[in-house]
Amino acid sequence: DQSEATCNSNDGNDKSCPLVEENPEPKPNSHSNRQRNAPVSATFQNQSPYRADIHHDDGRFGRVVGTADANGGQMKISTFLDHKFFITMHGVRESLVDPASDEQYFFTVQEPLEERFIL
């Protein structure tokens, strides 16, 4: 059930009525509000030899949202577009890194329905 606000101004000078484009140009690589607010299923598959903690990146220290067992363990969560995650070794907050690049694992949810991350 959605409600829609409308403005009724006869002279067009009503300052309480914001101007809204009739057909706004979509921004490149942007998702609609409906997609942005819809839950996304994200699966993290841990290929490393270490048990891994998955953290939601809150811009500070992160919040652990789950753990994936070593050597193929998986963890599935429900999240939203543009949410970011980083990975640490279980219980010690030491970053897990990509062995090919030596960079810490960071993931951003970008697919509207389901996203799969392999670490």
For each residue, the residues with C-beta under 8 A, 3 or more apart:
1:
2:
3:
4:
5:
6:
7: 14 16 17 18
8: 17
9: 12 13 14 17
10:
11: 14
12: 9
13: 9
14: 7 9 11 17
15:
16: 7
17: 7 8 9 14
18: 7
19:
20:
21: 24
22:
23:
24: 21
25:
26: 30
27: 30
28:
29:
30: 26 27
31: 35 36 81 112
32: 35 36
33: 36 37
34: 37 38
35: 31 32 38 81 112
36: 31 32 33 80 81 82
37: 33 34 80
38: 34 35 80 81 112
39: 78 79 80
40: 78 79 80 81 109 111 112 113 114 115
41: 76 77 78 113 114 115
42: 76 77 78 79 83 85 107 109 114 115 116 117
43: 74 75 76 114 115 116 117
44: 52 54 66 68 74 75 76 77 85 87 107 117 119
45: 68 72 73 74 116 117 118 119
46: 50 51 52 68 69 70 71 72 73 74 75 119
47: 71 72 118 119
48: 52 70 71 96 119
49: 70 71
50: 46 70 89 90 96
51: 46 67 68 69 70 73 89 90 91
52: 44 46 48 67 68 70 73 87 88 89 90 96 119
53: 64 66 67 87 88 89 90 91 93
54: 44 64 65 66 67 68 75 77 85 87
55: 62 63 64 65 85 86 87 88
56: 62 63 65 79 83 84 85
57: 62 83 84 85 86 106
58: 61 62 63
59:
60:
61: 58
62: 55 56 57 58 86
63: 55 56 58
64: 53 54 55 67
65: 54 55 56 77 85
66: 44 53 54 75 77
67: 51 52 53 54 64 75 90
68: 44 45 46 51 52 54 73 74 75 119
69: 46 51 72 73
70: 46 48 49 50 51 52 73
71: 46 47 48 49
72: 45 46 47 69
73: 45 46 51 52 68 69 70
74: 43 44 45 46 68
75: 43 44 46 54 66 67 68
76: 41 42 43 44
77: 41 42 44 54 65 66
78: 39 40 41 42
79: 39 40 42 56 83 109
80: 36 37 38 39 40 83 109
81: 31 35 36 38 40 109 110 112
82: 36 108 109 110
83: 42 56 57 79 80 108 109
84: 56 57 106 107 108 109
85: 42 44 54 55 56 57 65 106 107 108 109 117
86: 55 57 62 95 104 105 106 107
87: 44 52 53 54 55 95 96 104 105 107 119
88: 52 53 55 92 93 94 95 96
89: 50 51 52 53 92 93 94 95 96
90: 50 51 52 53 67
91: 51 53
92: 88 89
93: 53 88 89
94: 88 89
95: 86 87 88 89 104 105
96: 48 50 52 87 88 89 104 105 119
97: 101 102 103 104 105
98: 101 102 103 104 105 119
99: 102
100:
101: 97 98
102: 97 98 99
103: 97 98
104: 86 87 95 96 97 98
105: 86 87 95 96 97 98 119
106: 57 84 85 86
107: 42 44 84 85 86 87 115 117
108: 82 83 84 85
109: 40 42 79 80 81 82 83 84 85 115
110: 81 82 115
111: 40 114 115
112: 31 35 38 40 81
113: 40 41
114: 40 41 42 43 111
115: 40 41 42 43 107 109 110 111
116: 42 43 45
117: 42 43 44 45 85 107
118: 45 47
119: 44 45 46 47 48 52 68 87 96 98 105
